[in-house]
Amino acid sequence: MGSQRPRSWLVCWALLVLALTGLVGAAGAQAGPASTRLAYAASEIVPIPASIPHEEGDMVDRRIVADLRWIAQRFPIYVTDGYSGRLPNGEYVGCHGCHVKHSDHYNGLAVDIVALEGTGKCDGRWRGITRLARWAEPSRNRPAAPFRWVGYNGDEGHGCGHHLHLSWEHAAAPMFQLAEWVEVFPVGEAATRTQRRPRHKRRKTPPAPPPGPKGGVSTIHSGGLSPRGD
């Protein structure tokens, strides 16, 4: 009898540890930002800052720069492409002909990401990118706000060893024009002010993302702005 008590105690302790581990895992399972907002401010296509590892010349809509910087501080990312299109001065930036028609890259609201110091192989250097993909899309084809489409494992032309695609939700806009608004998550002081606010509720549930490397088309229709923010 005496020898069974320690054994029973060990079993109970093991069960308690498993339960606590499950609770911790459940608490950390919530993906995506705690809150989002719609950014209506006039914008422009701007160079990605040096604080975000990227290929020389990559640019994006200014309104997602803070989100990208926050991501770069927490995940080992390297941006290989952002905005693809012509600037007001006529110069073409980004990957020419790499994206399908109506891709969010043509509005400066999508980025292609690979592992920082990674190779063309799906190896340990890609673990951080996989974590980022799961954070942005906790359930298959159901990205967390503010992301509109996430392309990774299971999506044609995307995945570990290839690249991760992130699109931000935005008002519909013609190709090569800025969207009237963009959904972003607050960072810094803005995050402190809105940390208790729920995620912004979209006006309608977006449909399942298109198959393959589409990059996405916004699900809410509104006007657009020129790349220079006029």
Residue frames as qw, qx, qy, qz and C-alpha x, y, z in Angstrom:
[[0.000, 0.884, 0.467, 0.000, 0.00, 0.00, 0.00],
 [0.318, -0.790, 0.064, 0.521, 2.76, 2.40, 0.97],
 [0.402, -0.179, 0.557, 0.704, 4.46, 2.02, -2.42],
 [0.244, 0.592, 0.680, 0.358, 1.27, 2.89, -4.29],
 [0.098, -0.888, -0.303, 0.332, 0.84, 6.31, -2.68],
 [0.225, -0.583, 0.343, 0.702, 3.92, 7.90, -4.28],
 [0.253, 0.137, 0.774, 0.564, 2.94, 6.34, -7.57],
 [0.072, 0.759, 0.644, 0.058, -0.58, 7.78, -7.31],
 [0.177, -0.829, -0.071, 0.525, 0.87, 11.14, -6.34],
 [0.276, -0.321, 0.553, 0.718, 3.13, 11.11, -9.39],
 [0.194, 0.440, 0.782, 0.396, 0.18, 10.28, -11.64],
 [0.035, -0.874, -0.453, 0.173, -1.85, 13.16, -10.20],
 [0.258, -0.696, 0.190, 0.642, 1.11, 15.51, -10.59],
 [0.292, -0.031, 0.695, 0.657, 1.58, 14.47, -14.21],
 [0.116, 0.661, 0.709, 0.218, -2.10, 15.04, -14.94],
 [0.143, -0.879, -0.228, 0.393, -1.91, 18.48, -13.32],
 [0.294, -0.474, 0.421, 0.716, 1.13, 19.41, -15.43],
 [0.232, 0.262, 0.767, 0.537, -0.65, 18.29, -18.59],
 [0.016, 0.812, 0.583, -0.028, -3.72, 20.30, -17.67],
 [0.199, -0.816, 0.010, 0.543, -1.68, 23.42, -16.98],
 [0.315, -0.217, 0.606, 0.697, 0.23, 22.93, -20.23],
 [0.186, 0.516, 0.759, 0.352, -3.05, 22.70, -22.08],
 [0.066, -0.893, -0.373, 0.242, -4.29, 25.88, -20.48],
 [0.264, -0.640, 0.282, 0.664, -1.11, 27.73, -21.39],
 [0.286, 0.052, 0.735, 0.613, -1.33, 26.41, -24.92],
 [0.109, 0.716, 0.675, 0.141, -4.96, 27.47, -25.19],
 [0.147, -0.871, -0.153, 0.443, -4.12, 30.93, -23.87],
 [0.221, -0.543, 0.458, 0.668, -1.37, 31.31, -26.45],
 [0.437, 0.282, 0.786, 0.333, -3.43, 29.84, -29.26],
 [0.261, 0.866, 0.345, -0.249, -5.32, 33.07, -29.96],
 [0.577, 0.073, 0.356, 0.732, -3.79, 34.42, -33.10],
 [0.180, 0.685, 0.354, 0.611, -3.74, 37.81, -34.70],
 [0.093, 0.278, -0.288, 0.912, -3.77, 41.26, -33.08],
 [0.042, -0.395, -0.774, 0.494, -6.07, 41.97, -30.14],
 [0.249, 0.772, 0.368, -0.454, -7.63, 44.93, -31.94],
 [0.442, 0.217, 0.481, 0.726, -7.73, 46.63, -35.33],
 [0.144, 0.713, 0.244, -0.642, -8.83, 49.93, -36.80],
 [0.594, 0.634, 0.395, 0.298, -9.57, 51.44, -40.18],
 [0.365, -0.459, 0.131, 0.799, -6.93, 53.92, -41.37],
 [0.423, 0.799, 0.424, 0.053, -8.53, 56.58, -43.59],
 [0.235, -0.787, 0.180, 0.541, -5.57, 58.96, -43.53],
 [0.598, 0.765, -0.192, -0.139, -4.24, 60.17, -46.87],
 [0.795, -0.352, 0.425, 0.251, -1.37, 57.94, -47.86],
 [0.442, 0.757, -0.421, -0.233, 1.30, 57.29, -50.46],
 [0.972, 0.093, -0.128, 0.172, 3.58, 54.53, -51.63],
 [0.173, -0.892, 0.405, -0.104, 6.78, 54.80, -49.60],
 [0.520, 0.424, -0.727, 0.150, 10.08, 52.89, -49.35],
 [0.845, -0.436, -0.309, 0.012, 10.15, 50.16, -46.71],
 [0.194, -0.894, 0.357, -0.188, 12.38, 51.49, -43.89],
 [0.407, 0.502, -0.742, 0.181, 15.72, 49.92, -42.99],
 [0.408, -0.302, 0.679, -0.531, 14.29, 48.62, -39.70],
 [0.865, 0.194, 0.338, -0.316, 12.37, 46.05, -41.77],
 [0.384, -0.320, 0.744, 0.443, 14.70, 43.65, -43.63],
 [0.654, 0.629, 0.335, -0.253, 13.82, 43.85, -47.33],
 [0.665, 0.257, 0.391, 0.582, 15.12, 43.82, -50.86],
 [0.182, -0.348, 0.065, 0.918, 16.43, 47.17, -52.02],
 [0.164, -0.032, -0.450, -0.877, 13.74, 49.29, -53.64],
 [0.212, -0.453, -0.864, -0.064, 10.72, 47.56, -52.07],
 [0.171, -0.144, 0.124, -0.967, 7.83, 49.91, -51.28],
 [0.136, -0.459, -0.876, 0.053, 4.36, 49.67, -49.66],
 [0.237, -0.775, -0.314, -0.495, 1.38, 51.80, -48.70],
 [0.107, 0.476, -0.493, 0.720, 2.59, 53.96, -45.82],
 [0.646, -0.420, 0.108, -0.628, -0.35, 52.90, -43.63],
 [0.973, -0.159, -0.154, -0.058, 0.97, 49.33, -43.17],
 [0.450, 0.586, -0.517, 0.433, 4.57, 50.28, -42.37],
 [0.362, -0.524, 0.526, -0.563, 3.99, 50.32, -38.59],
 [0.938, -0.085, 0.174, -0.287, 2.41, 46.86, -38.74],
 [0.845, 0.419, -0.282, 0.178, 5.32, 45.55, -40.79],
 [0.154, 0.631, -0.559, 0.515, 7.84, 47.01, -38.36],
 [0.660, -0.387, 0.424, -0.484, 6.01, 45.36, -35.44],
 [0.985, 0.132, 0.012, -0.108, 6.09, 42.02, -37.28],
 [0.643, 0.568, -0.401, 0.320, 9.79, 42.38, -38.12],
 [0.164, -0.627, 0.552, -0.524, 10.59, 42.94, -34.45],
 [0.711, -0.236, 0.516, -0.415, 9.00, 39.62, -33.53],
 [0.913, 0.227, 0.338, 0.008, 9.53, 37.33, -36.52],
 [0.426, -0.442, 0.513, 0.600, 12.69, 36.75, -38.64],
 [0.608, 0.673, 0.416, -0.066, 11.25, 38.13, -41.88],
 [0.260, -0.324, 0.430, 0.802, 12.78, 39.37, -45.11],
 [0.524, 0.663, 0.325, -0.425, 10.43, 41.15, -47.52],
 [0.488, -0.035, 0.638, 0.595, 11.06, 40.26, -51.15],
 [0.041, 0.343, 0.514, 0.785, 8.26, 42.31, -52.73],
 [0.100, 0.457, 0.540, -0.700, 5.67, 44.90, -51.76],
 [0.455, 0.708, 0.169, -0.513, 4.04, 47.37, -54.14],
 [0.487, 0.040, 0.665, 0.565, 4.28, 46.44, -57.80],
 [0.313, 0.818, 0.475, 0.089, 3.47, 49.22, -60.24],
 [0.410, 0.504, 0.065, 0.758, 4.36, 52.66, -61.49],
 [0.299, -0.527, -0.373, 0.702, 5.04, 55.64, -59.27],
 [0.220, 0.894, 0.257, -0.293, 3.90, 59.19, -60.07],
 [0.065, -0.750, 0.446, 0.483, 7.29, 59.84, -61.68],
 [0.749, 0.476, -0.316, -0.336, 6.74, 56.97, -64.12],
 [0.102, 0.466, -0.871, 0.118, 9.25, 54.62, -62.49],
 [0.861, -0.167, -0.358, -0.320, 8.10, 51.01, -62.13],
 [0.152, -0.507, 0.751, -0.394, 8.93, 49.36, -58.82],
 [0.760, -0.092, 0.520, -0.380, 8.41, 45.85, -57.52],
 [0.431, -0.080, 0.859, 0.264, 8.29, 42.56, -59.32],
 [0.425, 0.382, -0.266, -0.777, 7.09, 43.17, -62.87],
 [0.688, 0.157, -0.537, -0.463, 4.61, 40.55, -64.09],
 [0.179, 0.165, -0.924, 0.296, 4.98, 38.35, -61.00],
 [0.255, 0.221, 0.700, -0.630, 1.46, 38.83, -59.65],
 [0.157, 0.466, 0.819, 0.297, -1.94, 38.01, -61.06],
 [0.081, -0.483, -0.285, -0.824, -4.45, 40.66, -62.06],
 [0.508, -0.680, -0.157, -0.505, -6.05, 42.54, -59.14],
 [0.713, -0.150, -0.509, 0.459, -3.40, 41.34, -56.68],
 [0.379, -0.899, -0.188, 0.112, -3.17, 43.45, -53.54],
 [0.633, -0.229, 0.175, 0.718, 0.47, 44.05, -54.50],
 [0.279, 0.473, 0.397, 0.735, -0.85, 46.51, -57.08],
 [0.278, -0.861, -0.230, -0.359, -2.31, 48.63, -54.25],
 [0.202, 0.571, -0.541, 0.584, 0.77, 48.43, -52.03],
 [0.631, -0.427, 0.304, -0.572, -1.13, 46.39, -49.44],
 [0.998, -0.056, 0.009, -0.024, 0.58, 43.02, -49.74],
 [0.045, -0.764, 0.643, 0.033, 4.05, 41.74, -49.06],
 [0.935, 0.135, -0.329, 0.015, 5.91, 38.56, -49.96],
 [0.395, -0.758, 0.473, -0.215, 8.10, 37.30, -47.13],
 [0.841, 0.185, -0.491, 0.131, 10.88, 34.73, -46.84],
 [0.777, -0.557, -0.150, 0.252, 13.00, 33.62, -43.91],
 [0.017, -0.945, 0.326, -0.026, 15.72, 36.04, -42.86],
 [0.091, -0.610, 0.784, 0.066, 19.07, 34.47, -43.79],
 [0.819, 0.095, 0.520, -0.224, 17.11, 31.52, -45.13],
 [0.135, -0.261, 0.792, 0.536, 17.74, 29.38, -48.16],
 [0.551, 0.088, -0.436, -0.706, 15.49, 27.89, -50.79],
 [0.436, -0.089, -0.894, 0.043, 14.97, 24.91, -48.50],
 [0.610, -0.607, -0.144, -0.489, 12.22, 24.45, -45.93],
 [0.632, 0.051, -0.622, 0.459, 14.48, 24.11, -42.92],
 [0.438, -0.532, -0.541, 0.482, 14.81, 25.39, -39.36],
 [0.170, -0.101, 0.017, 0.980, 15.30, 28.96, -40.54],
 [0.279, -0.309, -0.506, -0.755, 11.67, 28.95, -41.67],
 [0.307, -0.417, -0.808, 0.281, 10.19, 28.12, -38.26],
 [0.034, -0.396, -0.290, 0.870, 9.63, 31.79, -37.49],
 [0.281, 0.093, -0.429, -0.853, 7.87, 32.33, -40.81],
 [0.390, -0.281, -0.851, -0.211, 5.64, 29.32, -40.12],
 [0.208, -0.450, -0.642, 0.584, 4.77, 30.79, -36.71],
 [0.113, 0.292, -0.034, -0.949, 3.93, 34.09, -38.38],
 [0.340, -0.073, -0.687, -0.638, 1.71, 32.34, -40.92],
 [0.370, -0.399, -0.835, 0.077, -0.17, 30.54, -38.15],
 [0.117, -0.412, -0.409, 0.806, -0.51, 33.78, -36.19],
 [0.217, 0.231, -0.238, -0.918, -1.97, 35.54, -39.22],
 [0.682, 0.013, -0.445, -0.580, -4.17, 32.61, -40.24],
 [0.377, -0.307, 0.774, -0.406, -5.01, 30.43, -37.21],
 [0.681, 0.255, 0.658, -0.194, -7.58, 28.42, -39.19],
 [0.391, 0.071, 0.691, 0.604, -7.33, 27.35, -42.80],
 [0.079, 0.475, 0.544, 0.687, -8.77, 30.02, -45.13],
 [0.332, -0.858, -0.377, -0.107, -9.83, 32.14, -42.14],
 [0.477, 0.314, -0.268, 0.776, -7.18, 34.83, -41.67],
 [0.330, -0.636, -0.473, 0.512, -7.20, 36.89, -38.50],
 [0.155, 0.955, 0.171, 0.187, -8.03, 40.59, -38.85],
 [0.379, 0.693, 0.025, -0.613, -6.60, 42.75, -40.33],
 [0.165, -0.305, 0.799, 0.490, -5.27, 40.24, -42.84],
 [0.677, 0.360, -0.021, -0.642, -7.39, 39.67, -45.93],
 [0.945, 0.266, -0.176, -0.075, -5.46, 36.80, -47.47],
 [0.416, -0.660, 0.623, 0.053, -2.57, 34.67, -46.23],
 [0.855, 0.413, -0.283, -0.138, -0.73, 32.47, -48.70],
 [0.236, -0.614, 0.745, -0.111, 1.46, 29.73, -47.27],
 [0.137, -0.138, 0.979, 0.067, 1.50, 25.94, -46.97],
 [0.366, 0.441, 0.806, -0.148, -1.28, 24.43, -49.04],
 [0.363, 0.837, 0.132, -0.388, -1.55, 27.44, -51.36],
 [0.812, 0.409, 0.224, 0.352, -0.15, 27.03, -54.85],
 [0.458, 0.655, -0.074, 0.596, 3.13, 28.88, -55.33],
 [0.284, -0.751, 0.295, -0.518, 3.49, 29.60, -51.61],
 [0.927, -0.335, -0.164, -0.043, 4.76, 27.85, -48.51],
 [0.616, -0.677, 0.344, 0.210, 7.80, 26.95, -46.42],
 [0.621, -0.148, 0.537, 0.552, 10.92, 27.27, -48.55],
 [0.329, 0.560, 0.515, 0.560, 9.07, 29.42, -51.11],
 [0.048, 0.225, -0.157, 0.960, 7.40, 32.47, -49.56],
 [0.044, -0.560, -0.732, 0.386, 4.61, 33.74, -47.29],
 [0.020, 0.430, 0.351, 0.831, 2.10, 36.23, -48.70],
 [0.109, -0.517, -0.623, 0.577, 0.29, 38.69, -46.39],
 [0.013, 0.492, 0.406, 0.770, -2.49, 41.01, -47.57],
 [0.027, 0.222, 0.516, -0.827, -4.20, 43.69, -45.49],
 [0.170, 0.668, 0.724, 0.022, -7.99, 44.17, -45.75],
 [0.106, -0.291, 0.086, 0.947, -8.88, 47.38, -47.56],
 [0.511, 0.609, 0.268, -0.544, -11.53, 49.22, -49.50],
 [0.737, 0.374, 0.478, 0.298, -11.80, 48.10, -53.11],
 [0.027, 0.824, -0.215, -0.523, -9.64, 50.15, -55.43],
 [0.790, 0.603, -0.106, -0.048, -8.52, 49.87, -59.05],
 [0.876, -0.033, 0.015, 0.480, -5.09, 48.48, -59.75],
 [0.513, 0.223, -0.038, 0.828, -2.22, 50.91, -59.08],
 [0.209, -0.657, -0.052, -0.722, -4.40, 53.17, -56.92],
 [0.061, 0.148, -0.741, 0.652, -4.48, 53.62, -53.15],
 [0.312, -0.511, -0.796, -0.088, -7.45, 52.27, -51.23],
 [0.250, -0.735, -0.106, -0.622, -9.71, 54.74, -49.43],
 [0.565, -0.640, 0.384, -0.352, -9.11, 52.90, -46.15],
 [0.588, 0.287, -0.747, 0.122, -6.93, 50.08, -44.85],
 [0.801, -0.560, -0.075, -0.197, -7.52, 47.85, -41.83],
 [0.437, 0.502, -0.597, 0.448, -4.45, 47.82, -39.57],
 [0.705, -0.536, -0.436, 0.159, -3.60, 46.87, -36.00],
 [0.142, -0.950, 0.148, -0.236, -2.51, 49.58, -33.55],
 [0.812, 0.019, -0.308, 0.496, 1.11, 49.50, -32.37],
 [0.320, 0.230, -0.280, 0.875, 3.05, 51.59, -29.87],
 [0.144, 0.096, 0.419, -0.891, 1.03, 54.31, -28.14],
 [0.577, 0.013, -0.323, -0.750, -1.94, 53.60, -30.38],
 [0.603, -0.087, -0.792, -0.046, -1.96, 49.98, -29.17],
 [0.186, -0.107, -0.684, 0.697, -1.94, 51.16, -25.55],
 [0.341, 0.089, 0.123, -0.928, -4.95, 53.37, -26.17],
 [0.728, 0.097, -0.287, -0.615, -6.92, 50.60, -27.89],
 [0.161, 0.261, -0.946, 0.106, -5.68, 47.48, -26.10],
 [0.299, 0.176, 0.804, -0.483, -9.09, 46.87, -24.49],
 [0.584, 0.418, -0.042, -0.694, -11.07, 47.41, -27.65],
 [0.797, 0.131, 0.589, 0.024, -12.19, 44.37, -29.63],
 [0.355, -0.030, 0.627, 0.693, -11.09, 43.78, -33.18],
 [0.341, 0.310, -0.128, -0.878, -12.84, 45.94, -35.71],
 [0.584, 0.300, 0.739, -0.151, -15.95, 44.16, -36.98],
 [0.074, -0.081, 0.625, 0.773, -16.02, 43.97, -40.73],
 [0.505, 0.200, 0.079, -0.836, -19.26, 44.93, -42.40],
 [0.910, 0.188, -0.099, -0.355, -19.57, 41.55, -44.04],
 [0.759, -0.346, 0.534, 0.138, -17.86, 38.20, -43.79],
 [0.259, 0.623, -0.573, -0.465, -15.34, 37.86, -46.62],
 [0.955, 0.181, -0.080, -0.220, -15.70, 34.79, -48.82],
 [0.861, -0.259, 0.299, 0.319, -13.08, 32.08, -48.93],
 [0.060, -0.724, 0.414, 0.548, -9.90, 33.38, -50.61],
 [0.773, 0.531, -0.206, -0.281, -9.40, 32.49, -54.25],
 [0.944, -0.139, 0.203, 0.221, -7.26, 29.43, -54.96],
 [0.734, 0.362, 0.074, 0.570, -3.63, 29.83, -55.89],
 [0.441, -0.257, -0.126, 0.851, -1.41, 32.91, -55.65],
 [0.125, 0.779, 0.509, 0.344, -4.20, 35.42, -56.19],
 [0.268, 0.117, -0.214, 0.932, -3.14, 38.03, -53.66],
 [0.030, -0.551, -0.735, 0.395, -6.80, 38.83, -53.20],
 [0.040, -0.466, -0.329, -0.820, -9.45, 41.35, -54.06],
 [0.121, -0.022, 0.541, -0.832, -11.08, 43.38, -51.30],
 [0.059, -0.420, -0.902, -0.077, -14.57, 42.29, -50.33],
 [0.016, -0.764, -0.455, 0.458, -15.91, 45.74, -49.42],
 [0.458, 0.508, 0.392, 0.616, -16.50, 48.15, -52.30],
 [0.163, -0.882, -0.167, 0.408, -15.59, 51.80, -52.03],
 [0.446, 0.889, -0.095, 0.037, -13.60, 54.43, -53.85],
 [0.845, -0.068, 0.004, 0.531, -9.88, 54.58, -54.49],
 [0.115, -0.938, 0.128, 0.300, -7.16, 57.19, -54.39],
 [0.658, 0.677, -0.299, 0.134, -4.23, 57.80, -56.71],
 [0.840, -0.047, -0.329, 0.429, -0.80, 56.48, -55.61],
 [0.306, 0.326, -0.263, 0.855, 0.25, 59.96, -54.54],
 [0.171, -0.414, -0.707, 0.547, -2.74, 60.24, -52.17],
 [0.121, -0.041, -0.159, -0.979, -4.64, 62.91, -54.12]]
